Structure formats: structure tokens, C-alpha cells
């Protein structure tokens, strides 16, 4: 079920009203049933995969808590193998098989392993990582094992963040299912405002930009470097508004019912370096890799070469998490290299900045740093969006030449795309640099607030794209 559908509109109203009407002891059952229905609206049979991992992780958590010595580790390994095994089979089986075929072909051998026609369960990477965080935290002693199977199931399947995050930690989410949430008018309004803003970012900005981006990136041979450069910039804002829009709707929907989900985005395109970018972009995934992979590898408490390897490895794995394709691996590797070179070149950059006087021009210096970070991100986004590696290099080669006629496509679509980007930047500049100013959606004057609500709704209805466009991160 898509957040940008009429079906979800009625689903949300019915579930939310029923939630507040029911006694507290029955609410978890309502939310679990609603979450099952929400997930089954995509491919019903795949809910059995969720049930399989839920049962294993539920009992693994209990036995990890009860056991002593090496037994605890064995139960944790069983849980991780089950989760990673399911993820590897559905997401990476054919990718690994294709690469094995290519390798054997180079040796004049034929690959006997068959290809499988399997559909990737929606949001598999998200709820798999959330489930693994539970057993890991129980193993580390940071979380008590949940004895109520229904509530643990809800932790994995909570519909607002089931298919595209935020990837929650058990310490934050599980206790909230045991807490009674009273109806709070102001909290409900705040949640609805966040949902409205998320819907605006998805329908008015992301889906409008997608029309231009898809037209160009799906036919790169027929477009010039100028057009491909514009399409790449458009894609940077498309994927941001698409994913952050989903997160806003998810966080807002949960907030209406009294649940607090973690912030997933914090205006990433105002980052002054790549390290800061990854503290602002997909925060729940970045912190997941930091907590469970990077630190486990030793983090920065190792030799410098090993530290660089840890950073690079984590980003490569992050790229592979996003998709079973070499384009995603290269995208992750690029971001890892950006981070490593930023660390190496930091002393040089600081000295150079003093020599040319950037420290005396802070506004220009900030603008320059943000611009460089954005350009580096856009370069990496080429691999993320390209259909295959060869195509990505063709696109980059054309962009570097930056010549040829400029493709606009449908003029109204192009104009509305520019309007959406400028509207977004205007709102986020205020949030980033003038936080003391009250946004129009939170203005103390009732007339101004309702005028702002109405304006967003009218813009959604007038220039929104209502083609049922799926959220990009559903494929992950």
C-alpha cells in the first residue's frame, strides 16, 4: 500500500480512529493486524517470509537472554544467519549467479546453477536490519527479550516504517508499544502537518522530477552532456524528496498515534563535507552500520590503514545493501573514497584555506564547501541512477564535455520541477540558518497557519503527479 494512494488515506483514518477508540490492551493487536494488511496489499504471500524470521528472532532473543557462555553466541548466529540468508537468497542470488556465470565463461566453463525468477519482497532490507538490531541488542545486554510474540511481531511490522524505515532500534520502539498513548490534539496536528509536507515532497517535487530524469536516464545515448547534467541534479533532489518524503509521512503517521520514530534526514544538501552528509542522510541506516559493523570492525581504534579499510568496507557494504548491482557497489565505494581522501587532505585544505583567506570569508567558504560536497554527491548519484555500469561511464563522459542543445521536454513539467526545487530550498534554508523563525505551518496566527495548509493542499492537487509512483527505496 502506497502512502501516496487513496487506499492509504482511508486506511490511515480507519486505523487511527480505531486505535484511539480501543482500550490500550487491544491496541497492539489492531496495529499488528493493520500492519499485516498493509504489507499484504503488495504481494500477500511474502508475509510468510516475515513470519519465518519473526519466529526465529523471537525465540532467539529469549534463548540469548537465558543462556550463558558460548550458547548465547550460537543463538545470535542462528538469528543472523536466518535473516541474512533470506536477504541473500531473494536479493543477491541472481546477482551472484550472474557474476559466477561471467567468471566461469572466462574459463570456458558453463555455470550449472539455474537462474530463478523471484520477486524481491518489498522493503526486505529494512525490516531485516531492524530485526537483526533486536537480537544484537539483546546479546549485548542493552535490551530485554520481548516475551509477547505479538508485540515483537509489531516491532518488526509496524506499518508506518515497515517497508522503507526509519530503521528503528528496539530500545526506542518496543517500550512504546507497552505505553498507553492518549489522544493529544496538538501532537495529532503536528503529525498531520509532517505527513502533508512529506506528501508534498513526494507528489509535487519527486514525482515531477522523475518525469524528466526517467526520460533522460533511460535514453542517455539520445541526450547531451548538458541535459544529462541537469537530469543528474534533478535526480539528486528527486531521490531526496522521495525518500525523505516517505520518512516524513512515516514519522508523522506514527506521531499521530503517539509513537516517536527517529529522524531520518536533516537537510543533507547543506552539508559542508561528505562526513557531515552521511550524518544527515538516511540517518537510521548510517547509524546502523556504525553501531553494528563499523565499530565491530574496530572503528577508528585501530591503525590508520585499518581505519581507512573499515570506512571503505562499510561504504561498499552499504552500496550493496541498496541493490544487487555493481552500480550500487561503485556508488558506495565512491562515498567511502570521498571520506578517506577528506581525512587525508584535511590538513592541506585547512592550510590552503588560510593562505587564500577563506577563513576571513565564512559565508563564501560555507557556500564553496556545500557546493563541492553537492557536486561530489551528484557524481556518485550517476552510478546510483544509471541502469548499468557501462551506461554510467557514458553519462559521465558526456557530462564532462557539457555541450550540446538543452533538452526541456514538456515545458510545464520542467518549470514545475524548478519551482519545486526552489520551494524546497527556500523552506530548508529557513530551517537550517534561521531556526528561530517560525515556519508558516507553525505560525501562531491561526489564519496564517490554515492559509499555509490550504496552499500546500492546493499545490498538491494542481501540480502533483498522481500516477501512483512507487517510492524509490521500496526496491531496497
C-alpha positions as CSV (number, residue, x, y, z in Angstrom):
1,X,0.0,0.0,0.0
2,X,1.5,3.3,-1.1
3,X,1.4,6.4,1.2
4,X,0.5,8.5,-1.9
5,X,-2.7,6.5,-2.6
6,X,-6.4,6.9,-1.9
7,X,-6.3,3.5,-0.3
8,X,-3.8,4.6,2.3
9,X,-5.8,7.8,3.0
10,X,-8.8,5.7,4.2
11,X,-6.7,3.0,5.8
12,X,-4.9,5.6,7.9
13,X,-8.1,7.3,9.0
14,X,-9.8,4.0,9.9
15,X,-6.8,2.6,11.8
16,X,-6.1,5.8,13.7
17,X,-9.7,6.3,14.8
18,X,-10.0,2.7,15.9
19,X,-6.7,2.9,17.7
20,X,-7.9,5.7,20.0
21,X,-11.3,4.1,20.5
22,X,-9.9,0.8,21.6
23,X,-8.7,0.1,25.2
24,X,-4.9,0.1,25.5
25,X,-4.6,-3.6,26.0
26,X,-6.0,-4.3,22.5
27,X,-4.2,-1.6,20.5
28,X,-1.1,-3.7,19.7
29,X,-3.4,-6.4,18.2
30,X,-5.1,-3.7,16.0
31,X,-1.8,-2.3,14.8
32,X,-0.4,-5.8,14.1
33,X,-3.5,-6.7,12.0
34,X,-3.4,-3.4,10.2
35,X,0.3,-3.8,9.5
36,X,-0.2,-7.3,8.1
37,X,-3.0,-5.9,5.8
38,X,-0.7,-3.0,4.8
39,X,2.1,-5.3,3.8
40,X,-0.2,-7.9,2.1
41,X,-1.5,-5.1,-0.1
42,X,1.7,-5.6,-2.1
43,X,2.4,-9.3,-2.5
44,X,0.4,-11.3,0.1
45,X,2.4,-14.5,0.0
46,X,5.6,-12.7,1.1
47,X,4.2,-12.1,4.5
48,X,5.2,-15.7,5.2
49,X,8.9,-14.7,4.9
50,X,8.3,-12.1,7.7
51,X,6.6,-14.6,9.9
52,X,9.5,-17.0,9.4
53,X,12.2,-14.5,10.5
54,X,9.9,-13.2,13.3
55,X,9.5,-16.6,14.9
56,X,13.2,-17.3,14.7
57,X,14.3,-14.0,16.1
58,X,11.6,-14.1,18.8
59,X,12.8,-17.4,20.3
60,X,16.5,-16.4,19.6
61,X,16.1,-13.3,21.7
62,X,14.6,-15.3,24.6
63,X,17.3,-18.0,24.5
64,X,20.1,-15.5,24.1
65,X,18.9,-13.8,27.4
66,X,18.5,-17.2,29.2
67,X,21.8,-18.7,28.0
68,X,25.3,-18.4,29.3
69,X,28.7,-18.6,27.6
70,X,29.0,-19.7,24.0
71,X,25.4,-20.7,23.8
72,X,24.4,-17.1,23.6
73,X,26.6,-16.5,20.6
74,X,25.2,-19.6,18.9
75,X,21.6,-18.4,19.2
76,X,22.7,-14.9,17.9
77,X,24.4,-16.5,14.9
78,X,21.3,-18.6,14.2
79,X,19.3,-15.4,14.1
80,X,21.7,-13.6,11.9
81,X,22.1,-16.5,9.5
82,X,18.3,-16.8,9.1
83,X,17.9,-13.0,8.4
84,X,21.0,-12.6,6.2
85,X,20.1,-15.9,4.5
86,X,16.7,-14.8,3.5
87,X,18.1,-11.4,2.3
88,X,20.9,-13.1,0.4
89,X,18.5,-15.5,-1.4
90,X,15.9,-13.1,-2.5
91,X,18.1,-10.1,-3.2
92,X,21.5,-11.4,-4.2
93,X,21.0,-15.0,-5.6
94,X,20.7,-14.0,-9.2
95,X,23.4,-11.2,-8.9
96,X,25.9,-13.7,-7.5
97,X,24.9,-16.3,-10.1
98,X,25.3,-13.8,-13.0
99,X,28.8,-12.9,-11.8
100,X,29.7,-16.6,-11.4
101,X,28.5,-17.3,-14.9
102,X,30.7,-14.5,-16.3
103,X,33.7,-15.8,-14.3
104,X,33.2,-19.4,-15.5
105,X,32.6,-18.2,-19.0
106,X,36.1,-16.6,-19.0
107,X,37.5,-20.0,-18.0
108,X,35.5,-21.8,-20.8
109,X,33.1,-23.4,-18.3
110,X,29.4,-23.4,-18.2
111,X,27.5,-22.5,-15.0
112,X,25.2,-25.4,-13.9
113,X,23.4,-23.3,-11.3
114,X,20.0,-22.2,-12.7
115,X,18.6,-18.6,-12.6
116,X,15.4,-18.1,-10.6
117,X,12.5,-15.9,-11.3
118,X,12.0,-14.4,-7.9
119,X,10.4,-11.1,-6.9
120,X,12.2,-9.2,-4.2
121,X,9.9,-8.8,-1.2
122,X,9.2,-5.1,-0.7
123,X,11.3,-3.4,2.0
124,X,13.2,-6.7,2.8
125,X,16.5,-4.9,3.6
126,X,14.7,-2.5,6.1
127,X,12.8,-5.0,8.2
128,X,15.7,-7.5,8.1
129,X,18.1,-4.9,9.6
130,X,15.5,-3.9,12.2
131,X,15.1,-7.5,13.2
132,X,18.9,-8.0,13.4
133,X,19.3,-5.0,15.6
134,X,16.9,-6.6,18.2
135,X,18.9,-9.8,18.6
136,X,22.2,-8.0,18.6
137,X,21.0,-5.6,21.3
138,X,19.6,-8.5,23.4
139,X,23.0,-10.2,23.0
140,X,24.9,-7.1,24.1
141,X,22.6,-6.8,27.1
142,X,21.1,-3.4,26.1
143,X,17.6,-4.8,25.5
144,X,15.4,-7.3,27.4
145,X,14.0,-10.1,25.3
146,X,10.3,-9.3,24.4
147,X,8.1,-12.1,25.8
148,X,4.9,-11.0,24.0
149,X,5.2,-12.5,20.5
150,X,2.5,-10.2,19.1
151,X,4.3,-7.1,20.3
152,X,7.7,-8.3,19.0
153,X,5.9,-9.0,15.7
154,X,4.6,-5.4,15.7
155,X,8.2,-4.2,16.3
156,X,9.2,-5.7,13.0
157,X,6.0,-5.0,11.1
158,X,4.9,-1.6,12.4
159,X,3.2,-0.3,9.3
160,X,4.5,3.4,9.1
161,X,8.1,2.3,8.8
162,X,7.7,-1.3,7.7
163,X,8.9,-1.0,4.1
164,X,11.3,2.0,4.0
165,X,12.3,2.8,7.5
166,X,13.4,4.6,9.6
167,X,15.2,1.5,10.8
168,X,14.4,1.6,14.5
169,X,16.3,0.3,17.5
170,X,14.4,-2.0,20.0
171,X,15.3,0.4,22.9
172,X,13.3,3.1,21.2
173,X,10.3,1.4,19.7
174,X,9.5,-1.7,21.8
175,X,8.8,0.2,25.1
176,X,6.4,2.5,23.2
177,X,4.1,-0.4,22.3
178,X,3.7,-1.0,26.1
179,X,2.9,2.6,26.8
180,X,-0.6,4.0,26.6
181,X,-0.9,6.9,24.3
182,X,-3.6,9.4,25.0
183,X,-5.2,11.5,22.2
184,X,-3.4,14.8,22.1
185,X,-4.8,17.4,19.7
186,X,-1.5,19.3,19.2
187,X,0.5,16.2,18.7
188,X,-2.0,14.9,16.1
189,X,-1.9,18.2,14.3
190,X,1.9,18.2,14.3
191,X,1.9,14.6,12.9
192,X,-0.6,15.5,10.2
193,X,1.5,18.6,9.2
194,X,4.6,16.4,8.8
195,X,2.6,14.0,6.7
196,X,1.3,16.8,4.5
197,X,4.8,18.1,4.0
198,X,6.1,14.6,3.1
199,X,3.3,14.1,0.6
200,X,4.1,17.5,-1.0
201,X,7.8,16.5,-1.3
202,X,6.8,13.2,-2.9
203,X,4.0,14.1,-5.3
204,X,4.8,17.7,-6.2
205,X,8.6,17.6,-6.3
206,X,10.0,14.0,-6.5
207,X,7.4,12.6,-8.9
208,X,7.5,15.7,-11.1
209,X,11.3,15.5,-11.3
210,X,11.1,11.8,-12.1
211,X,9.4,12.5,-15.4
212,X,12.4,14.4,-16.6
213,X,15.0,12.2,-15.0
214,X,13.5,9.0,-16.4
215,X,13.2,10.4,-19.9
216,X,16.9,11.3,-19.9
217,X,18.5,8.5,-17.9
218,X,16.5,5.8,-19.7
219,X,17.8,7.1,-23.1
220,X,21.3,8.6,-22.3
221,X,22.6,7.9,-25.9
222,X,20.0,10.4,-27.2
223,X,20.9,13.2,-24.8
224,X,23.7,15.7,-24.5
225,X,26.1,16.3,-21.6
226,X,24.2,19.5,-20.7
227,X,20.9,17.6,-20.4
228,X,22.4,14.7,-18.5
229,X,24.0,17.2,-16.0
230,X,20.6,18.8,-15.4
231,X,19.0,15.3,-15.1
232,X,21.6,14.3,-12.5
233,X,20.9,17.4,-10.4
234,X,17.2,16.8,-10.7
235,X,17.8,13.2,-9.6
236,X,19.7,14.4,-6.5
237,X,16.6,16.3,-5.4
238,X,14.2,13.6,-6.7
239,X,15.7,10.8,-4.5
240,X,16.0,13.1,-1.5
241,X,12.4,14.3,-1.7
242,X,11.1,10.8,-2.5
243,X,12.9,9.1,0.4
244,X,12.7,12.0,3.0
245,X,9.0,12.4,1.9
246,X,8.4,8.8,2.8
247,X,10.2,9.3,6.1
248,X,8.1,12.4,6.9
249,X,4.9,10.6,6.3
250,X,6.0,7.6,8.3
251,X,7.2,9.7,11.3
252,X,4.1,11.8,11.0
253,X,1.7,8.9,10.9
254,X,3.3,7.3,13.9
255,X,3.3,10.6,15.8
256,X,-0.4,11.0,15.3
257,X,-0.9,7.8,17.4
258,X,1.8,8.9,19.9
259,X,4.8,7.0,18.7
260,X,8.1,8.7,18.2
261,X,10.3,7.5,15.4
262,X,13.9,8.6,14.9
263,X,14.8,11.5,12.5
264,X,16.0,10.0,9.2
265,X,17.0,13.2,7.3
266,X,18.3,16.5,8.3
267,X,18.8,18.7,5.2
268,X,21.7,16.8,3.8
269,X,22.4,19.1,0.9
270,X,23.5,21.8,3.3
271,X,26.4,19.6,4.4
272,X,29.9,21.1,4.2
273,X,31.7,17.7,3.7
274,X,30.9,14.1,2.9
275,X,31.2,13.1,6.6
276,X,28.6,15.6,7.5
277,X,26.4,14.5,4.6
278,X,26.3,10.9,6.0
279,X,25.3,12.3,9.4
280,X,22.3,14.0,7.7
281,X,21.3,11.4,5.0
282,X,19.4,8.2,5.9
283,X,20.5,8.6,9.5
284,X,18.9,5.4,10.7
285,X,20.9,3.3,8.2
286,X,24.2,5.2,8.7
287,X,24.0,4.8,12.5
288,X,23.0,1.1,12.0
289,X,26.2,0.4,10.0
290,X,28.2,2.5,12.5
291,X,26.8,0.6,15.6
292,X,26.8,-2.9,14.2
293,X,29.5,-3.1,11.5
294,X,32.0,-0.2,11.7
295,X,32.5,-0.4,15.5
296,X,32.6,-4.2,15.3
297,X,35.5,-3.9,12.8
298,X,37.4,-1.7,15.3
299,X,36.2,1.7,14.1
300,X,38.9,4.2,14.4
301,X,40.6,2.5,17.3
302,X,43.0,0.7,15.0
303,X,46.0,1.5,12.8
304,X,45.4,4.2,10.2
305,X,45.5,1.8,7.2
306,X,43.0,-0.5,9.0
307,X,40.8,2.5,9.9
308,X,40.7,3.5,6.2
309,X,39.8,-0.1,5.3
310,X,37.0,-0.1,7.9
311,X,35.5,3.1,6.4
312,X,35.8,1.8,2.8
313,X,34.4,-1.6,3.6
314,X,31.4,-0.2,5.4
315,X,30.5,2.0,2.5
316,X,30.9,-0.8,0.0
317,X,28.6,-3.0,2.1
318,X,26.2,0.0,2.3
319,X,26.2,0.2,-1.5
320,X,25.5,-3.5,-1.8
321,X,22.7,-3.1,0.7
322,X,21.0,-0.7,-1.6
323,X,20.9,-3.0,-4.6
324,X,22.3,-6.2,-6.2
325,X,24.2,-4.4,-8.9
326,X,27.8,-3.2,-9.5
327,X,26.4,0.3,-9.9
328,X,25.4,0.4,-6.2
329,X,28.8,-1.1,-5.2
330,X,30.6,1.6,-7.1
331,X,28.4,4.3,-5.6
332,X,29.2,3.0,-2.1
333,X,32.9,2.7,-2.8
334,X,33.0,6.3,-4.2
335,X,31.5,7.6,-1.0
336,X,34.0,5.6,1.0
337,X,36.9,7.0,-1.0
338,X,35.4,10.6,-0.6
339,X,35.5,10.1,3.1
340,X,39.0,8.7,3.2
341,X,40.5,11.4,1.0
342,X,38.7,14.1,3.0
343,X,40.5,12.8,6.1
344,X,43.9,12.6,4.4
345,X,43.6,16.1,2.8
346,X,42.1,17.9,5.7
347,X,45.4,19.5,7.0
348,X,46.2,20.6,3.4
349,X,42.8,22.0,2.9
350,X,43.0,24.0,6.2
351,X,46.4,25.5,5.3
352,X,45.2,26.3,1.8
353,X,42.1,27.9,3.1
354,X,44.2,30.2,5.4
355,X,46.5,31.1,2.5
356,X,43.8,32.2,0.2
357,X,41.8,33.8,3.0
358,X,38.7,31.6,3.1
359,X,38.7,31.8,6.9
360,X,38.1,35.5,6.6
361,X,35.1,35.0,4.3
362,X,33.0,32.5,6.2
363,X,29.8,32.9,4.1
364,X,31.7,32.3,0.8
365,X,33.7,29.4,2.4
366,X,30.5,27.7,3.6
367,X,28.9,28.2,0.1
368,X,32.1,26.7,-1.5
369,X,32.2,23.7,0.8
370,X,28.5,23.0,0.3
371,X,28.8,23.3,-3.5
372,X,31.8,20.9,-3.6
373,X,30.0,18.4,-1.4
374,X,26.9,18.6,-3.6
375,X,28.9,18.1,-6.8
376,X,30.7,15.0,-5.3
377,X,27.3,13.6,-4.3
378,X,25.9,14.2,-7.7
379,X,28.8,12.5,-9.4
380,X,28.2,9.4,-7.2
381,X,24.4,9.6,-7.9
382,X,25.1,8.9,-11.5
383,X,26.1,5.3,-10.6
384,X,23.1,5.0,-8.3
385,X,20.7,6.0,-11.0
386,X,22.3,4.5,-14.1
387,X,20.9,1.2,-15.4
388,X,24.3,-0.4,-15.6
389,X,28.0,0.5,-15.1
390,X,28.8,1.0,-18.8
391,X,26.0,3.4,-19.1
392,X,27.1,5.3,-16.0
393,X,30.6,5.9,-17.6
394,X,29.0,7.0,-20.8
395,X,26.9,9.5,-18.9
396,X,29.9,10.9,-17.0
397,X,31.9,11.2,-20.2
398,X,29.1,13.2,-21.8
399,X,28.6,15.4,-18.7
400,X,32.3,16.3,-18.6
401,X,32.1,17.6,-22.1
402,X,29.0,19.6,-21.1
403,X,27.9,20.6,-24.6
404,X,25.0,20.2,-27.0
405,X,21.5,21.5,-27.0
406,X,19.5,21.7,-23.8
407,X,16.5,19.4,-23.5
408,X,13.5,20.7,-21.7
409,X,10.9,18.2,-22.6
410,X,7.4,19.3,-21.5
411,X,7.8,23.0,-20.6
412,X,5.3,22.9,-17.8
413,X,6.9,19.8,-16.3
414,X,10.3,21.5,-16.4
415,X,9.0,24.8,-14.9
416,X,7.1,23.0,-12.1
417,X,10.3,20.9,-11.4
418,X,12.4,24.1,-11.0
419,X,9.6,25.6,-8.8
420,X,9.6,22.5,-6.6
421,X,13.3,22.6,-6.0
422,X,13.3,26.4,-5.2
423,X,10.3,25.9,-2.9
424,X,12.2,23.1,-1.1
425,X,15.4,25.1,-0.8
426,X,13.6,28.2,0.5
427,X,11.9,26.1,3.2
428,X,15.1,24.3,4.2
429,X,17.3,27.5,4.2
430,X,14.9,28.9,6.8
431,X,15.1,25.7,8.9
432,X,18.9,25.5,8.5
433,X,20.0,29.1,9.0
434,X,17.1,30.8,10.7
435,X,15.7,28.2,13.1
436,X,14.4,30.9,15.4
437,X,11.9,32.0,12.7
438,X,8.6,30.2,13.0
439,X,7.6,28.4,9.8
440,X,4.2,29.3,8.2
441,X,2.9,25.8,9.1
442,X,3.5,26.5,12.8
443,X,2.7,30.2,12.8
444,X,0.9,31.5,15.9
445,X,-1.7,33.2,13.8
446,X,-4.5,30.8,13.0
447,X,-5.3,32.4,9.7
448,X,-1.7,32.2,8.5
449,X,-1.5,28.5,9.5
450,X,-4.7,27.5,7.8
451,X,-3.7,29.5,4.7
452,X,-0.4,27.6,4.6
453,X,-2.2,24.3,4.9
454,X,-4.6,25.2,2.1
455,X,-1.7,26.4,-0.1
456,X,0.2,23.1,0.2
457,X,-3.0,21.1,-0.5
458,X,-3.9,23.2,-3.5
459,X,-0.3,22.8,-4.9
460,X,-0.6,19.1,-4.4
461,X,-3.9,18.9,-6.2
462,X,-2.9,21.3,-9.0
463,X,0.7,20.3,-9.9
464,X,1.1,17.0,-8.1
465,X,1.7,13.8,-10.1
466,X,-1.0,11.3,-9.4
467,X,0.3,8.2,-11.3
468,X,0.7,6.0,-8.2
469,X,4.5,6.4,-8.4
470,X,6.2,3.9,-6.1
471,X,8.8,5.2,-3.6
472,X,12.3,4.6,-4.8
473,X,13.5,2.9,-1.7
474,X,10.8,0.3,-1.8
475,X,13.1,-1.7,-4.1
476,X,15.7,-2.0,-1.3
